[in-house]
Structure formats: structure tokens, C-alpha cells
Amino acid sequence: MRKFFSATPEEIFRGETTDIYFQRTLEILKAKNLDRTEVLAEIFPTGEGLLCGIEEIRQLLEGKPLEVWAQKEGTLFRAQDTLVRIIGPYGEFGIYETTMLGILASSSGWATAARQCRQAAGNKPVISFGARHIHPAVVPVMDRAAFIGGADGVSSVLGAKLLRIKPSGTMPHALILIMGDTVQAAWAFEEIVEPDVPRVVLIDTFHDEAEEALRVAEALKDKLYGVRLDTPRERGGVTPDLVKEVRARLDQAGFHYVKIFVSGGLNPEKISALSDVGADAFGVGSYISSARPIEMTMDLKSVRGKPLAKRGRIPGPIENPLLERIL
């Protein structure tokens, strides 16, 4: 019995994540000796965004007798732009249509949301905190998309490992609740966690955030890199006034160097507003992880070298000067 309901790489390569009608189509074409029919197919989006997922498509099609062109990951696209062009026997890739569209749709949606957060934050760090909002099987995919979209770091261990960066994160409320005091938790973090990890302490667990910020700063002094505000929506969430007060109280006490990291329900509008009053870094979860996939479509545009398409589509390839051959 399988432990999780996610597809394995082997199942994806076998075409088992496809819609059933592509399997039936391949069966029919093989029976009629038409599966080697030379076609030209193109993938295009229905909306604009930032492209991600091309590397997985390259890996999916690598080694097959196909000519594949694609726009680079991390570049912007408009609705109807040709993002991928595949030339070769239909039987070599047709069964992967569902898979390729899903890869591009989800990854580009996450990357586009991350880019919006990146633009709102300016040159201040943005960290992907969305791992808890999606199935664990796709956490590294989302983290990679967020990173390509402009996130400076990711919180998941595997996501960071595959990106060859260090995972980013502070401490959870659980640590402080079990320790029984924010300052004690901060000292335990300082004592045990490797020294190259910035000391950023969560300050909304037991007491007023401004009070806790000062307690932690006075205890750790120059060992403290920053404080994190994650005030729950039940208590109003992280507001511009709260950030402004914490910043002012830290500055008045001489802790100008202590950064303010904010998280919890952030979106580009909130990031911009909090940045304006002194927030220094942002942990973004559901805005990235819950981003709507950008719908993708694949069409055959020529068959046996003859321009051909279904009604409503223009036969023949639609040129895009940004396409580069990847296979």
C-alpha cells in the first residue's frame, strides 16, 4: 500500500498522471500505425505572468526524438504567447500534454505571486513560508517557483536543498510555549542553534509585542539580529501602527540595529504598507502557495508539415522571438 497519494517520478514518466483520453488516443494511433505522425505543437497561456516549469518539461522530454523550443524561466509572458514549441512524432509526447500544462500552470502561478511580493518589498528580503499550505509532495516545486519569482529564500528543508541554498526561518510559537518564556527561548536558540543562523526571535506569544521586543533586545543585545511579528488576526494581525511602535521603542532604547521581520497573511499591499513604516523583511505564505494557476493550453499547429489547427486557432506556428531551443 502506498504511503502517500502523490505521483512518483516513474508514474509521471509513464504518463499515468495524464487525462485518460490521451492514453486512448495513443492506443488508437498505435493500432492505426499513426503514432509516428510528425506534428508541431505549441503551448500558450490564457493570461500574463512570470514563466516557471520549463526545466521540468525539459527533463520530461529529454532523450526523445523531439525538437523542443521554450521561453526562458523567469521571463515575463503575455496571454497567447507561445511558451513551448515541440516538433516530432506525436506518440513521443502527446501523452504528456496534461502533465506539461499542469507543471507550467502551477509553477508560473506561484512564481508570478512571488514576483508581485518582490516588487512590493523593493530591496527588502522576501521568504517563501507557504510549505504548510500545500501538499508536501509539491512543496519543493512551489519553493523553486517562488525563488525564480524573486523570493530571497524558502523555509522548507528540501526546497532549500534542491535550490542549493540554506533554509530560512526563525522559531515557532511551539518553542516559546514549551520553554514558557520568550527570553528563555531566545537564549536556548542562541545556545544551541549553529552560529551562522541569524538570531530572529518571535515576540507575540505571551506579552505585548513592543514589551517583548525590548525584553529580548536587552537580554541578547548585539547577538540579536531581529524580531518577528506574527500577531494573529484574532488580535488584529500585524498592522502598520504595530510595526511603527515596535520600531520606535527599539530605536529609543538604542537598538537601531535590530531588524523587524513580519509574517502572517501578507500580500503585496500589506507588504508595501508595512515596509513604509519600518518592516525590514517579509515571510509570505498563502499569497504565494494559494496563487491561482495560470491556465495553459497545448494545440497542434501543423500535421505532417502542413499548417493545421482546430477552429478558432490560427494554423501554423505562432512566432515568439524569445523562444530558444532546449532539446
Steps between C-alpha positions, in 0.01 A plus 500: 500500500640840404570741785399819320264574214750704300640377170850357486746616231465158337122537478536844346748373241264212417226751428277389787418855608343576163133534412368164385410617151869551418568138590210390278622726220846341512345153499293583192789665314727205568236257376468703178878546463461877537683556828816606312315779321717813491328796667577846631339588834505827694417586861362843583344670807161665538644777720820684577760409757854384571606171345608202709502124442707481180781303664261223605359483148852474362571213738171333406574504125877453513628208291200488269529565124348845533593858426393718792504877524404705805506844653741532795385447855475824694388704199167677465233388258171631368179316423525291180882513486656178374691372804594152374522353150545125445574344162509125446296179507176554693534163671818618673336779699123515456437298813680771702270788404317499833828477690674782315203735531472430874870558557493836325165612642584441868864603490431818304215590736725468806788683330271784394368546856855503636597765245212720616626471859855569385388820327308614808799437730751686286850395607385351832510119546197285420492140624261230376309369805231314306603139565226445759225597259553237230558125465854410610570320172501831313659725765842501324329581169326801655816614678698482175231700320498761778878526480490549123227759553730703723481359853832527681455176689266212587407341830480131407805282548465310171404808300817673613712189444388468138565871446845460662432770754452496877141481626371818663294522816488631855319306774140378547263587780532137614858556615404803710189335642698193609788708638246715684664836429612685188837606643577147618415369153725765346792399723444132420505584129821694550658214695410211272440611141806533276648851514458584130120501541377856570342540843146609417258461792121475485349761734120459495449185709442613861522876537464829317719493190685824578566384857630162382719665236672703769534203737667291233722784378617584852576134567685410179629847412726485192441125462146582388456544126128561493153447642203346321142619517240235419206636698187291419199654333301431821703782654502721194795354313819688421403860431701804390438661840640194679815494285540874548477468878743206525748685279472818703543325836801302378660816362433698817671229704806505274424183303504662155674194355220255586300411189124451493385189314125466435284205397140386509245562223727724295425610144663765278282779638579414862869456422516845346317661794711324765822575316418869499486511882813299575458128431829357372410153369191298414393137533229432244292184519153462354523786250762298311385147578134575422573685178262405222665289227539682172300296251705350217388341173682276252388493136619312198587767241624283214471132402741333258653839427165657398359789708190364671306599810156472654242771439574817692878453475733627229675208320879497497750610764449829685842662519653619825851653475570391860488128415830315532568139415533290818501148344 
